Amino acid sequence: MAKKESTLVNMIVTLLAIAAISSASLGFMYQLTKEPKAAAELAKQNFAIKAVLPECENDPLADAYEIDSFDGGEKLVCYPAVKNGEPTGVAVKTWTKNGYSGLIRLMVGFNQAGNIINVTVLEQKETPGLGTKMTTPKFKDQYNDRNPGQDNLSVRKEGGEINAISGATISSRAFSEAVMRAYQSLEKAGKLNK
């Protein structure tokens, strides 16, 4: 059997065939995983909402609304909790782009007086073993039962009341910034009882 001669046309046709097969495979895999990925994200968000809100009778996801960020940035999504026809709290999906590795998204739960119920990390790409410690109760539970309007939630290094993660001051500072963004935006929108 004679060996085919390698020509420019043969190489281009081969590359085009490989590119077409690769694109079709990627498109197929995207379509195959699109719905399960969206379902997993929704489940994660529902879990976070329930973890930061007081007991409620309504469906916070169905009653969600958006508010402007106090500084004019990306809008924040709020998930209200209602019991016996009265609002009992709100979960706020907040963010900051000032983490060591960029974007951090949190779900912060507030009662009607503006006290933090709980905080859950939704998304972060901080340094493993350092900034990722923001997800541990030792760090994030420092915010529980505090009111950002009355307590200084910056890190101790900057005169605040929050113990920074050792070796991850930037991540700790960004976490506090995201929490404060949620509070200040709720306050500006008039969604807190004072």
N, C-alpha and C positions, 0 to 999 in steps of 0.2 A: 504494500500500500504506500502510495507516494505521499510525502509530507507536503501539506499545503503551505504555500508561500505567504509570509506575513506581509500584508499591505496595509496602507493607511485606511482603506475602505473596510477591510476585515476588522481592524482594531476598533474603528468607530462603531460599526454594527455590533460588535461584541460588547463594547462599553454601554451602548444604548440599551441592549437587551438586559444587561445586568442592572442598569439603573431602573428600567421599567419594572423588573421583577422585584427589586428592593423596594421601590415606591409602593407597589401593589401590596407587598407583605406588610409594610409599615401602616398603610391605610387600613388594611384588614385588622391588624392587631389593635389599632386605635379604636376602631368601631367595636371590636370585641370587648375591650376593657373600659370603654367610655361609661356605660351605665353602672357597672360594679364600682368604679372609682367614685362616681357621683353619689351613689348610695352610701359608700363608706364615709365620704365627707359629710353627708347629711347626718349620719348616725353619730359621727364624732362631734358635730355641732350640737345635736340634741343632747348628747351626754354632757357637754360643757355647759349648756344652758341649765340643765337640771342640777348640775354640781354647784352652780353659783347663785341660784335663786331660792327663795323660801318656798315652802309648799304652796301650790296654787291650784285653782280649779279650771283655769282657762288653758288654751294651747298657746304658749308664748310664741312659737314659731309662726302660727297662723296670724297672730296679732302684731307681728313685727312692723316696725316703722323706722324710717331713717331720720337722722338729725345731722345738721352741719357740724363739722369739726370747729371748735372754737377759734382755730387759727386759719380757717378757710381751706384746709386740706381735704383729703378724701372723706366722704361722708361716713358716719358711724351707724351701724344697725343696732337697734334696741329691741329687746324682747321683754315685754311687760309681764309681770305676775299679778294676778287678780284673785282675791279670795273674799267670798261673801259680798261680791260686787264692789269691793274697794281695792285700789292698787296697793300691793304689799312690797313691791320692789321692781327692779329692772336689771336685765343683763345687757351689757353693752359690749359689742364686738369692736375692739379698739386696736390700734396699731402704732408702731413707730418704725422709722427707717434708720434709726441711729444705733442699732445693735452692732456688735463687733463685726458680724457678718451680714449686716443689712436689716431686712425686714423681720419684725417680730409682731405676731398677732396674739392678742389675749382676749379672753372673755372675762369681764369683771362684773360681779353682781353687787348691786347696791340696794339697801332698804330705802324707804321713802325719805328718811332723814339724811341720806347721803353717806351712811356708814357702809363700808365694804363688807359684804357677806363672805365672799370667796373670790379667788382668781384662778383661772385655768389657762394654761398656755395652749394655743391652737396651732401656732406655727413658729418655728425658729430654726436657724441654721448656725447657731453659735458653736464655739469650739467644744468638741466632746471632752467631758471630764472637767470643764471649767464653766463656760457660759451655759451649758446645758443643765447645770445644777439649778437653774431658775425654775425647773419643773418640780423640784423636790419640796416637800412640805416645810422643811427647815427654812428655806428662803421665802417661798411665796406666802406662807401662812403668817408672816410678819405683818402683812397688809390687812388681815382679817380684823374686823371690829374697829377699824380706824376710819376717821372721817378726813378725807383729803382737804377739806375746807378748814379744818382745825389743826390737823397734825402735819408736821413737816415730813413728807414721804420721800425726801431725797436721801441719798446715802450719807452715812455718818462722816465720811471724808469731806463732805460738803456742808456739814452742820445739821444734817437731818437725823431721822430716827431709825433708818433702815440699815441693818448690817449687810454690807455688800458681800457678794460671793468672793472668796479669796482668789485673787488672780484674775477676776473677771469684773472689775469695776465698771467698765464700759457697758457690759451686758446688764449689770444691776441698775445702772443709771437709766438705760433705755427702758427697762421694765417699769421703773417708777414713772418715766415720761409717758408711757402708754397708759398707765393707770390714771395719771393726772389728766391726760387728754380726754379720757372717758368722763371723768368727774366735771371738768371745766366745760365740756360740750353739753352735758346734761344740765348743768347750772345755767349756761347761756340760753339753752332752749326752754328753760323754765319748767323742767320735768322733776325737780326735787322739792319736797316740802321742807321749809326751814322754820 
